[in-house]
């Protein structure tokens, strides 16, 4: 896909990073009927970690929202399920990218790979590129991890329903990435 590699090409990836980053397209068509509204209370994250404190500070300053106004999620059973430790490593390393700006082509995904876990962040709709940053991506991955992977050993996706629509989440390595085609 033309322009799909532009987001990854613009990333300045430190040499010591353990995750592999690629661009792909989602292929598993899912219906939005199974999406549930994000709980109104914050998803519990480890308040003692440096990254959690940094997220909280960015949220207080208005630089980062934990969720979009219209965010939904779906957790799905997976056998095998991705390791929570592997998914957490992806989140930590995406945060370590330091809030770099990203432009993601329509219907394209950034894929973050580590061990048993594949994390993804996608621009869902044709014709709308998505501008964001790596801190926002990591925050959404953290929410998917807390709601699904750490809470029942499932794969899961957070979907931002406001334009430009996006999705973020985790699957077991090698599984197809979801495409909530009817969100657009």
C-alpha positions as CSV (number, residue, x, y, z in Angstrom):
1,X,0.0,0.0,0.0
2,X,1.5,3.3,-1.0
3,X,2.2,5.6,1.9
4,X,1.7,2.8,4.4
5,X,5.4,2.6,5.3
6,X,5.6,6.4,5.9
7,X,4.6,6.1,9.5
8,X,7.3,3.5,10.3
9,X,9.8,5.3,8.1
10,X,9.4,8.5,10.2
11,X,9.9,6.7,13.5
12,X,13.3,7.1,15.2
13,X,13.7,3.6,16.7
14,X,16.5,3.3,19.3
15,X,19.0,0.5,18.6
16,X,18.4,-1.3,21.9
17,X,14.6,-1.7,21.3
18,X,13.5,-5.4,21.5
19,X,10.2,-5.1,19.6
20,X,9.9,-5.4,15.8
21,X,7.8,-2.8,14.1
22,X,6.1,-3.3,10.7
23,X,3.1,-1.9,8.8
24,X,0.2,-4.2,7.7
25,X,-3.5,-4.1,6.9
26,X,-6.2,-5.6,9.1
27,X,-7.9,-8.7,7.5
28,X,-10.3,-10.2,10.0
29,X,-13.7,-8.5,9.5
30,X,-15.6,-8.1,12.7
31,X,-18.9,-6.4,13.4
32,X,-19.2,-3.5,15.8
33,X,-22.2,-5.2,17.4
34,X,-19.9,-7.0,19.9
35,X,-18.2,-3.8,21.0
36,X,-18.9,-2.6,24.6
37,X,-18.5,1.0,25.9
38,X,-15.3,1.5,27.9
39,X,-16.1,1.5,31.6
40,X,-16.4,5.0,33.0
41,X,-13.9,4.3,35.7
42,X,-10.2,4.3,34.7
43,X,-8.6,1.0,33.9
44,X,-6.3,0.1,36.7
45,X,-2.7,0.4,35.8
46,X,0.3,0.0,38.2
47,X,0.4,3.4,39.9
48,X,4.0,2.7,41.1
49,X,5.5,2.4,37.6
50,X,7.4,5.4,36.1
51,X,5.4,5.0,32.9
52,X,2.0,5.1,34.8
53,X,3.1,8.3,36.6
54,X,4.2,9.8,33.2
55,X,0.8,8.9,31.7
56,X,-1.1,10.4,34.6
57,X,0.9,13.6,34.4
58,X,0.3,13.9,30.6
59,X,-3.4,13.3,31.3
60,X,-3.5,16.1,33.9
61,X,-1.8,18.5,31.5
62,X,-4.4,17.7,28.9
63,X,-1.7,16.2,26.5
64,X,-3.2,12.7,26.6
65,X,-6.6,11.2,27.0
66,X,-6.9,7.7,28.3
67,X,-9.8,7.1,25.9
68,X,-11.4,9.0,23.1
69,X,-14.9,10.3,23.9
70,X,-16.5,7.4,22.1
71,X,-14.2,4.5,22.8
72,X,-15.4,0.9,22.8
73,X,-13.7,-2.4,23.3
74,X,-14.1,-6.1,22.6
75,X,-12.2,-9.0,24.3
76,X,-12.2,-12.4,22.5
77,X,-11.0,-15.8,23.6
78,X,-7.7,-17.0,22.1
79,X,-6.1,-20.3,22.4
80,X,-3.3,-19.9,22.9
81,X,-3.4,-16.4,24.4
82,X,-0.6,-13.9,24.2
83,X,1.6,-13.6,27.3
84,X,0.7,-10.6,29.5
85,X,4.5,-10.0,30.1
86,X,5.1,-9.9,26.3
87,X,2.3,-7.4,25.7
88,X,3.4,-5.3,28.6
89,X,6.9,-5.2,27.1
90,X,5.4,-3.9,23.9
91,X,3.6,-1.1,25.8
92,X,6.8,-0.1,27.6
93,X,8.8,0.0,24.4
94,X,6.2,2.0,22.6
95,X,6.3,4.5,25.4
96,X,10.1,4.5,25.2
97,X,9.8,5.9,21.7
98,X,9.2,9.2,23.4
99,X,5.9,10.7,22.0
100,X,7.0,10.7,18.4
101,X,4.5,12.0,15.9
102,X,2.9,9.5,13.5
103,X,0.8,9.8,10.4
104,X,-0.9,6.5,9.6
105,X,-2.3,5.8,6.1
106,X,-6.0,4.9,5.7
107,X,-6.7,1.3,6.6
108,X,-3.1,0.7,7.7
109,X,-1.8,-0.6,10.9
110,X,1.5,-0.3,12.9
111,X,2.3,-3.8,14.1
112,X,4.5,-4.2,17.2
113,X,5.9,-7.7,17.7
114,X,7.4,-9.3,20.8
115,X,7.4,-12.9,21.8
116,X,3.9,-14.3,21.8
117,X,2.2,-10.9,21.5
118,X,1.4,-8.7,18.5
119,X,0.2,-5.2,19.4
120,X,-1.4,-3.0,16.7
121,X,-2.6,0.5,16.1
122,X,-4.7,1.1,13.0
123,X,-6.4,3.9,11.1
124,X,-9.7,2.2,10.3
125,X,-11.4,4.1,7.5
126,X,-10.6,4.5,3.8
127,X,-9.7,8.0,2.8
128,X,-8.7,9.3,6.2
129,X,-5.1,9.4,7.4
130,X,-4.7,9.5,11.1
131,X,-2.2,11.8,12.9
132,X,-1.2,10.8,16.4
133,X,1.9,10.1,18.5
134,X,3.5,7.1,20.1
135,X,2.4,8.0,23.7
136,X,-1.3,8.0,22.6
137,X,-0.7,4.6,20.9
138,X,0.9,3.2,24.0
139,X,-1.9,4.5,26.2
140,X,-4.5,2.7,24.0
141,X,-2.5,-0.5,24.0
142,X,-2.2,-0.2,27.8
143,X,-6.0,0.0,28.0
144,X,-6.5,-3.1,25.8
145,X,-3.9,-5.0,27.9
146,X,-5.7,-4.1,31.2
147,X,-9.2,-4.9,29.9
148,X,-8.4,-8.1,28.0
149,X,-5.0,-9.6,28.2
150,X,-4.4,-9.1,32.0
151,X,-8.0,-9.6,32.8
152,X,-8.7,-13.1,31.6
153,X,-6.0,-14.0,29.1
154,X,-7.9,-12.8,26.1
155,X,-7.0,-10.9,22.9
156,X,-8.7,-7.5,22.7
157,X,-9.3,-4.3,20.8
158,X,-10.1,-0.7,21.8
159,X,-11.9,1.2,19.0
160,X,-12.1,5.0,18.8
161,X,-15.5,5.8,17.2
162,X,-14.9,9.5,16.6
163,X,-13.4,10.5,13.2
164,X,-10.8,9.7,12.3
165,X,-11.6,6.2,13.6
166,X,-8.8,4.0,15.0
167,X,-8.3,0.7,16.8
168,X,-5.6,-0.6,19.1
169,X,-5.1,-3.9,20.7
170,X,-3.4,-7.3,21.0
171,X,-3.6,-10.7,19.2
172,X,-1.5,-13.8,19.6
173,X,1.5,-13.8,17.2
174,X,0.5,-14.7,13.7
175,X,-3.3,-14.1,14.1
176,X,-5.1,-11.8,11.8
177,X,-5.7,-8.3,12.9
178,X,-9.4,-7.3,13.4
179,X,-11.1,-4.8,11.0
180,X,-14.2,-3.2,12.4
181,X,-15.4,-2.4,8.9
182,X,-18.7,-1.0,9.9
183,X,-17.4,1.7,12.3
184,X,-16.7,4.1,9.4
